[in-house]
Amino acid sequence: MEVASNLPGIRAVRDSKTPAGPALIFSSSAWTRFLTCITDGTLNV
């Protein structure tokens, strides 16, 4: 997985094994919340 953090206000995530494939786009704040939930164990999937 690769995460582009050089785009203003968004985070683009793609499969590093398929760089020409699709990317998921998240707002910076949504990405931060996602990482926080992973870190503190509150992600419910």
CHARMM-style PDB file with segment names, atoms N, HN, CA, C and O in Angstrom:
ATOM      1  N   MET     1       0.847  -1.166   0.000  1.00  0.00      PROA
ATOM      2  CA  MET     1       0.000   0.000   0.000  1.00  0.00      PROA
ATOM      3  C   MET     1       0.894   1.231   0.000  1.00  0.00      PROA
ATOM      4  O   MET     1       1.896   1.285   0.714  1.00  0.00      PROA
ATOM      5  N   GLU     2       0.527   2.207  -0.798  1.00  0.00      PROA
ATOM      6  HN  GLU     2      -0.287   2.163  -1.378  1.00  0.00      PROA
ATOM      7  CA  GLU     2       1.217   3.490  -0.827  1.00  0.00      PROA
ATOM      8  C   GLU     2       0.210   4.593  -0.529  1.00  0.00      PROA
ATOM      9  O   GLU     2      -0.926   4.558  -1.001  1.00  0.00      PROA
ATOM     10  N   VAL     3       0.638   5.561   0.253  1.00  0.00      PROA
ATOM     11  HN  VAL     3       1.561   5.590   0.637  1.00  0.00      PROA
ATOM     12  CA  VAL     3      -0.215   6.694   0.601  1.00  0.00      PROA
ATOM     13  C   VAL     3       0.481   7.969   0.160  1.00  0.00      PROA
ATOM     14  O   VAL     3       1.598   8.253   0.593  1.00  0.00      PROA
ATOM     15  N   ALA     4      -0.170   8.731  -0.692  1.00  0.00      PROA
ATOM     16  HN  ALA     4      -1.077   8.500  -1.043  1.00  0.00      PROA
ATOM     17  CA  ALA     4       0.379  10.011  -1.133  1.00  0.00      PROA
ATOM     18  C   ALA     4      -0.029  11.079  -0.126  1.00  0.00      PROA
ATOM     19  O   ALA     4      -1.217  11.308   0.103  1.00  0.00      PROA
ATOM     20  N   SER     5       0.953  11.722   0.466  1.00  0.00      PROA
ATOM     21  HN  SER     5       1.918  11.536   0.280  1.00  0.00      PROA
ATOM     22  CA  SER     5       0.660  12.761   1.450  1.00  0.00      PROA
ATOM     23  C   SER     5       1.068  14.141   0.936  1.00  0.00      PROA
ATOM     24  O   SER     5       1.092  15.104   1.703  1.00  0.00      PROA
ATOM     25  N   ASN     6       1.385  14.242  -0.343  1.00  0.00      PROA
ATOM     26  HN  ASN     6       1.366  13.459  -0.966  1.00  0.00      PROA
ATOM     27  CA  ASN     6       1.823  15.514  -0.911  1.00  0.00      PROA
ATOM     28  C   ASN     6       0.718  16.245  -1.671  1.00  0.00      PROA
ATOM     29  O   ASN     6       0.986  17.216  -2.379  1.00  0.00      PROA
ATOM     30  N   LEU     7      -0.522  15.782  -1.524  1.00  0.00      PROA
ATOM     31  HN  LEU     7      -0.740  14.993  -0.949  1.00  0.00      PROA
ATOM     32  CA  LEU     7      -1.654  16.422  -2.195  1.00  0.00      PROA
ATOM     33  C   LEU     7      -2.445  17.231  -1.170  1.00  0.00      PROA
ATOM     34  O   LEU     7      -2.869  16.680  -0.154  1.00  0.00      PROA
ATOM     35  N   PRO     8      -2.651  18.513  -1.414  1.00  0.00      PROA
ATOM     36  CA  PRO     8      -3.309  19.358  -0.417  1.00  0.00      PROA
ATOM     37  C   PRO     8      -4.718  18.887  -0.055  1.00  0.00      PROA
ATOM     38  O   PRO     8      -5.594  18.789  -0.915  1.00  0.00      PROA
ATOM     39  N   GLY     9      -4.918  18.599   1.224  1.00  0.00      PROA
ATOM     40  HN  GLY     9      -4.207  18.678   1.922  1.00  0.00      PROA
ATOM     41  CA  GLY     9      -6.243  18.281   1.741  1.00  0.00      PROA
ATOM     42  C   GLY     9      -6.727  16.864   1.521  1.00  0.00      PROA
ATOM     43  O   GLY     9      -7.805  16.513   2.001  1.00  0.00      PROA
ATOM     44  N   ILE    10      -5.972  16.032   0.813  1.00  0.00      PROA
ATOM     45  HN  ILE    10      -5.096  16.317   0.423  1.00  0.00      PROA
ATOM     46  CA  ILE    10      -6.419  14.659   0.566  1.00  0.00      PROA
ATOM     47  C   ILE    10      -5.268  13.682   0.757  1.00  0.00      PROA
ATOM     48  O   ILE    10      -4.097  14.061   0.769  1.00  0.00      PROA
ATOM     49  N   ARG    11      -5.636  12.407   0.905  1.00  0.00      PROA
ATOM     50  HN  ARG    11      -6.588  12.099   0.895  1.00  0.00      PROA
ATOM     51  CA  ARG    11      -4.683  11.309   0.939  1.00  0.00      PROA
ATOM     52  C   ARG    11      -5.150  10.304  -0.109  1.00  0.00      PROA
ATOM     53  O   ARG    11      -6.284   9.829  -0.060  1.00  0.00      PROA
ATOM     54  N   ALA    12      -4.282   9.986  -1.044  1.00  0.00      PROA
ATOM     55  HN  ALA    12      -3.360  10.372  -1.083  1.00  0.00      PROA
ATOM     56  CA  ALA    12      -4.586   9.001  -2.075  1.00  0.00      PROA
ATOM     57  C   ALA    12      -3.880   7.703  -1.699  1.00  0.00      PROA
ATOM     58  O   ALA    12      -2.689   7.704  -1.389  1.00  0.00      PROA
ATOM     59  N   VAL    13      -4.616   6.604  -1.728  1.00  0.00      PROA
ATOM     60  HN  VAL    13      -5.584   6.603  -1.979  1.00  0.00      PROA
ATOM     61  CA  VAL    13      -4.087   5.305  -1.322  1.00  0.00      PROA
ATOM     62  C   VAL    13      -4.217   4.352  -2.506  1.00  0.00      PROA
ATOM     63  O   VAL    13      -5.273   4.264  -3.132  1.00  0.00      PROA
ATOM     64  N   ARG    14      -3.113   3.628  -2.810  1.00  0.00      PROA
ATOM     65  HN  ARG    14      -2.255   3.699  -2.301  1.00  0.00      PROA
ATOM     66  CA  ARG    14      -3.160   2.663  -3.907  1.00  0.00      PROA
ATOM     67  C   ARG    14      -2.379   1.410  -3.534  1.00  0.00      PROA
ATOM     68  O   ARG    14      -1.585   1.398  -2.593  1.00  0.00      PROA
ATOM     69  N   ASP    15      -2.631   0.361  -4.301  1.00  0.00      PROA
ATOM     70  HN  ASP    15      -3.276   0.371  -5.066  1.00  0.00      PROA
ATOM     71  CA  ASP    15      -1.917  -0.906  -4.147  1.00  0.00      PROA
ATOM     72  C   ASP    15      -0.549  -0.758  -4.800  1.00  0.00      PROA
ATOM     73  O   ASP    15      -0.467  -0.517  -6.005  1.00  0.00      PROA
ATOM     74  N   SER    16       0.502  -0.894  -4.046  1.00  0.00      PROA
ATOM     75  HN  SER    16       0.436  -1.089  -3.068  1.00  0.00      PROA
ATOM     76  CA  SER    16       1.854  -0.708  -4.581  1.00  0.00      PROA
ATOM     77  C   SER    16       2.223  -1.774  -5.614  1.00  0.00      PROA
ATOM     78  O   SER    16       3.142  -1.573  -6.407  1.00  0.00      PROA
ATOM     79  N   LYS    17       1.516  -2.899  -5.608  1.00  0.00      PROA
ATOM     80  HN  LYS    17       0.769  -3.062  -4.964  1.00  0.00      PROA
ATOM     81  CA  LYS    17       1.790  -3.942  -6.594  1.00  0.00      PROA
ATOM     82  C   LYS    17       1.128  -3.643  -7.934  1.00  0.00      PROA
ATOM     83  O   LYS    17       1.478  -4.241  -8.951  1.00  0.00      PROA
ATOM     84  N   THR    18       0.169  -2.714  -7.933  1.00  0.00      PROA
ATOM     85  HN  THR    18      -0.115  -2.228  -7.107  1.00  0.00      PROA
ATOM     86  CA  THR    18      -0.530  -2.318  -9.158  1.00  0.00      PROA
ATOM     87  C   THR    18      -0.575  -0.791  -9.221  1.00  0.00      PROA
ATOM     88  O   THR    18      -1.649  -0.210  -9.066  1.00  0.00      PROA
ATOM     89  N   PRO    19       0.560  -0.128  -9.443  1.00  0.00      PROA
ATOM     90  CA  PRO    19       0.606   1.334  -9.382  1.00  0.00      PROA
ATOM     91  C   PRO    19      -0.276   2.040 -10.408  1.00  0.00      PROA
ATOM     92  O   PRO    19      -0.688   3.178 -10.182  1.00  0.00      PROA
ATOM     93  N   ALA    20      -0.571   1.392 -11.521  1.00  0.00      PROA
ATOM     94  HN  ALA    20      -0.237   0.468 -11.705  1.00  0.00      PROA
ATOM     95  CA  ALA    20      -1.434   2.018 -12.527  1.00  0.00      PROA
ATOM     96  C   ALA    20      -2.916   1.775 -12.243  1.00  0.00      PROA
ATOM     97  O   ALA    20      -3.781   2.270 -12.965  1.00  0.00      PROA
ATOM     98  N   GLY    21      -3.202   1.018 -11.200  1.00  0.00      PROA
ATOM     99  HN  GLY    21      -2.500   0.615 -10.613  1.00  0.00      PROA
ATOM    100  CA  GLY    21      -4.580   0.697 -10.852  1.00  0.00      PROA
ATOM    101  C   GLY    21      -5.276   1.862 -10.163  1.00  0.00      PROA
ATOM    102  O   GLY    21      -4.713   2.952 -10.062  1.00  0.00      PROA
ATOM    103  N   PRO    22      -6.491   1.640  -9.691  1.00  0.00      PROA
ATOM    104  CA  PRO    22      -7.264   2.702  -9.047  1.00  0.00      PROA
ATOM    105  C   PRO    22      -6.679   3.116  -7.702  1.00  0.00      PROA
ATOM    106  O   PRO    22      -5.931   2.373  -7.067  1.00  0.00      PROA
ATOM    107  N   ALA    23      -7.041   4.305  -7.298  1.00  0.00      PROA
ATOM    108  HN  ALA    23      -7.649   4.908  -7.814  1.00  0.00      PROA
ATOM    109  CA  ALA    23      -6.642   4.824  -5.979  1.00  0.00      PROA
ATOM    110  C   ALA    23      -7.897   5.186  -5.206  1.00  0.00      PROA
ATOM    111  O   ALA    23      -8.900   5.600  -5.789  1.00  0.00      PROA
ATOM    112  N   LEU    24      -7.836   5.031  -3.908  1.00  0.00      PROA
ATOM    113  HN  LEU    24      -7.022   4.695  -3.435  1.00  0.00      PROA
ATOM    114  CA  LEU    24      -8.894   5.490  -3.021  1.00  0.00      PROA
ATOM    115  C   LEU    24      -8.488   6.873  -2.531  1.00  0.00      PROA
ATOM    116  O   LEU    24      -7.330   7.091  -2.173  1.00  0.00      PROA
ATOM    117  N   ILE    25      -9.429   7.802  -2.513  1.00  0.00      PROA
ATOM    118  HN  ILE    25     -10.370   7.625  -2.804  1.00  0.00      PROA
ATOM    119  CA  ILE    25      -9.151   9.177  -2.101  1.00  0.00      PROA
ATOM    120  C   ILE    25      -9.907   9.469  -0.808  1.00  0.00      PROA
ATOM    121  O   ILE    25     -11.116   9.255  -0.719  1.00  0.00      PROA
ATOM    122  N   PHE    26      -9.181   9.956   0.182  1.00  0.00      PROA
ATOM    123  HN  PHE    26      -8.199  10.130   0.109  1.00  0.00      PROA
ATOM    124  CA  PHE    26      -9.755  10.309   1.478  1.00  0.00      PROA
ATOM    125  C   PHE    26      -9.410  11.753   1.797  1.00  0.00      PROA
ATOM    126  O   PHE    26      -8.355  12.242   1.392  1.00  0.00      PROA
ATOM    127  N   SER    27     -10.280  12.434   2.512  1.00  0.00      PROA
ATOM    128  HN  SER    27     -11.137  12.037   2.840  1.00  0.00      PROA
ATOM    129  CA  SER    27      -9.896  13.749   3.030  1.00  0.00      PROA
ATOM    130  C   SER    27      -8.811  13.527   4.074  1.00  0.00      PROA
ATOM    131  O   SER    27      -8.731  12.457   4.678  1.00  0.00      PROA
ATOM    132  N   SER    28      -7.993  14.521   4.280  1.00  0.00      PROA
ATOM    133  HN  SER    28      -8.058  15.390   3.789  1.00  0.00      PROA
ATOM    134  CA  SER    28      -6.925  14.391   5.281  1.00  0.00      PROA
ATOM    135  C   SER    28      -7.492  14.094   6.660  1.00  0.00      PROA
ATOM    136  O   SER    28      -6.928  13.301   7.414  1.00  0.00      PROA
ATOM    137  N   SER    29      -8.612  14.735   6.989  1.00  0.00      PROA
ATOM    138  HN  SER    29      -9.070  15.380   6.376  1.00  0.00      PROA
ATOM    139  CA  SER    29      -9.197  14.518   8.320  1.00  0.00      PROA
ATOM    140  C   SER    29      -9.759  13.101   8.452  1.00  0.00      PROA
ATOM    141  O   SER    29      -9.637  12.493   9.516  1.00  0.00      PROA
ATOM    142  N   ALA    30     -10.375  12.562   7.391  1.00  0.00      PROA
ATOM    143  HN  ALA    30     -10.474  13.056   6.527  1.00  0.00      PROA
ATOM    144  CA  ALA    30     -10.886  11.188   7.443  1.00  0.00      PROA
ATOM    145  C   ALA    30      -9.739  10.190   7.584  1.00  0.00      PROA
ATOM    146  O   ALA    30      -9.852   9.208   8.318  1.00  0.00      PROA
ATOM    147  N   TRP    31      -8.642  10.442   6.884  1.00  0.00      PROA
ATOM    148  HN  TRP    31      -8.551  11.239   6.287  1.00  0.00      PROA
ATOM    149  CA  TRP    31      -7.478   9.549   6.975  1.00  0.00      PROA
ATOM    150  C   TRP    31      -6.906   9.570   8.386  1.00  0.00      PROA
ATOM    151  O   TRP    31      -6.546   8.524   8.927  1.00  0.00      PROA
ATOM    152  N   THR    32      -6.820  10.756   8.985  1.00  0.00      PROA
ATOM    153  HN  THR    32      -7.112  11.605   8.545  1.00  0.00      PROA
ATOM    154  CA  THR    32      -6.311  10.884  10.351  1.00  0.00      PROA
ATOM    155  C   THR    32      -7.209  10.134  11.329  1.00  0.00      PROA
ATOM    156  O   THR    32      -6.714   9.437  12.214  1.00  0.00      PROA
ATOM    157  N   ARG    33      -8.538  10.273  11.175  1.00  0.00      PROA
ATOM    158  HN  ARG    33      -8.940  10.839  10.456  1.00  0.00      PROA
ATOM    159  CA  ARG    33      -9.471   9.539  12.048  1.00  0.00      PROA
ATOM    160  C   ARG    33      -9.300   8.037  11.886  1.00  0.00      PROA
ATOM    161  O   ARG    33      -9.310   7.301  12.873  1.00  0.00      PROA
ATOM    162  N   PHE    34      -9.142   7.574  10.649  1.00  0.00      PROA
ATOM    163  HN  PHE    34      -9.133   8.171   9.847  1.00  0.00      PROA
ATOM    164  CA  PHE    34      -8.934   6.156  10.378  1.00  0.00      PROA
ATOM    165  C   PHE    34      -7.688   5.644  11.092  1.00  0.00      PROA
ATOM    166  O   PHE    34      -7.735   4.613  11.763  1.00  0.00      PROA
ATOM    167  N   LEU    35      -6.578   6.357  10.950  1.00  0.00      PROA
ATOM    168  HN  LEU    35      -6.540   7.194  10.404  1.00  0.00      PROA
ATOM    169  CA  LEU    35      -5.338   5.939  11.613  1.00  0.00      PROA
ATOM    170  C   LEU    35      -5.465   5.964  13.130  1.00  0.00      PROA
ATOM    171  O   LEU    35      -4.924   5.098  13.817  1.00  0.00      PROA
ATOM    172  N   THR    36      -6.173   6.948  13.647  1.00  0.00      PROA
ATOM    173  HN  THR    36      -6.612   7.652  13.089  1.00  0.00      PROA
ATOM    174  CA  THR    36      -6.385   7.040  15.095  1.00  0.00      PROA
ATOM    175  C   THR    36      -7.175   5.826  15.590  1.00  0.00      PROA
ATOM    176  O   THR    36      -6.841   5.240  16.620  1.00  0.00      PROA
ATOM    177  N   CYS    37      -8.219   5.454  14.855  1.00  0.00      PROA
ATOM    178  HN  CYS    37      -8.490   5.929  14.018  1.00  0.00      PROA
ATOM    179  CA  CYS    37      -9.029   4.295  15.244  1.00  0.00      PROA
ATOM    180  C   CYS    37      -8.220   2.998  15.207  1.00  0.00      PROA
ATOM    181  O   CYS    37      -8.403   2.124  16.054  1.00  0.00      PROA
ATOM    182  N   ILE    38      -7.336   2.879  14.234  1.00  0.00      PROA
ATOM    183  HN  ILE    38      -7.188   3.589  13.546  1.00  0.00      PROA
ATOM    184  CA  ILE    38      -6.471   1.695  14.179  1.00  0.00      PROA
ATOM    185  C   ILE    38      -5.539   1.686  15.390  1.00  0.00      PROA
ATOM    186  O   ILE    38      -5.369   0.657  16.045  1.00  0.00      PROA
ATOM    187  N   THR    39      -4.946   2.824  15.676  1.00  0.00      PROA
ATOM    188  HN  THR    39      -5.084   3.659  15.144  1.00  0.00      PROA
ATOM    189  CA  THR    39      -3.971   2.926  16.765  1.00  0.00      PROA
ATOM    190  C   THR    39      -4.592   2.661  18.124  1.00  0.00      PROA
ATOM    191  O   THR    39      -4.010   1.958  18.950  1.00  0.00      PROA
ATOM    192  N   ASP    40      -5.781   3.225  18.360  1.00  0.00      PROA
ATOM    193  HN  ASP    40      -6.254   3.796  17.689  1.00  0.00      PROA
ATOM    194  CA  ASP    40      -6.372   3.060  19.692  1.00  0.00      PROA
ATOM    195  C   ASP    40      -7.310   1.855  19.798  1.00  0.00      PROA
ATOM    196  O   ASP    40      -7.890   1.615  20.857  1.00  0.00      PROA
ATOM    197  N   GLY    41      -7.463   1.095  18.703  1.00  0.00      PROA
ATOM    198  HN  GLY    41      -6.993   1.290  17.843  1.00  0.00      PROA
ATOM    199  CA  GLY    41      -8.233  -0.137  18.758  1.00  0.00      PROA
ATOM    200  C   GLY    41      -9.737   0.037  18.691  1.00  0.00      PROA
ATOM    201  O   GLY    41     -10.473  -0.883  19.047  1.00  0.00      PROA
ATOM    202  N   THR    42     -10.218   1.195  18.243  1.00  0.00      PROA
ATOM    203  HN  THR    42      -9.620   1.942  17.953  1.00  0.00      PROA
ATOM    204  CA  THR    42     -11.659   1.425  18.196  1.00  0.00      PROA
ATOM    205  C   THR    42     -12.263   1.240  16.816  1.00  0.00      PROA
ATOM    206  O   THR    42     -13.436   1.554  16.616  1.00  0.00      PROA
ATOM    207  N   LEU    43     -11.493   0.738  15.856  1.00  0.00      PROA
ATOM    208  HN  LEU    43     -10.540   0.483  16.018  1.00  0.00      PROA
ATOM    209  CA  LEU    43     -12.008   0.505  14.505  1.00  0.00      PROA
ATOM    210  C   LEU    43     -12.922  -0.709  14.538  1.00  0.00      PROA
ATOM    211  O   LEU    43     -12.481  -1.808  14.874  1.00  0.00      PROA
ATOM    212  N   ASN    44     -14.171  -0.524  14.197  1.00  0.00      PROA
ATOM    213  HN  ASN    44     -14.529   0.369  13.924  1.00  0.00      PROA
ATOM    214  CA  ASN    44     -15.152  -1.615  14.173  1.00  0.00      PROA
ATOM    215  C   ASN    44     -15.457  -1.991  12.747  1.00  0.00      PROA
ATOM    216  O   ASN    44     -16.124  -1.247  12.029  1.00  0.00      PROA
ATOM    217  N   VAL    45     -14.966  -3.152  12.330  1.00  0.00      PROA
ATOM    218  HN  VAL    45     -14.424  -3.756  12.913  1.00  0.00      PROA
ATOM    219  CA  VAL    45     -15.229  -3.616  10.970  1.00  0.00      PROA
ATOM    220  C   VAL    45     -15.941  -4.939  10.987  1.00  0.00      PROA
ATOM    221  OT1 VAL    45     -16.246  -5.488   9.928  1.00  0.00      PROA
TER     222      VAL     45
END
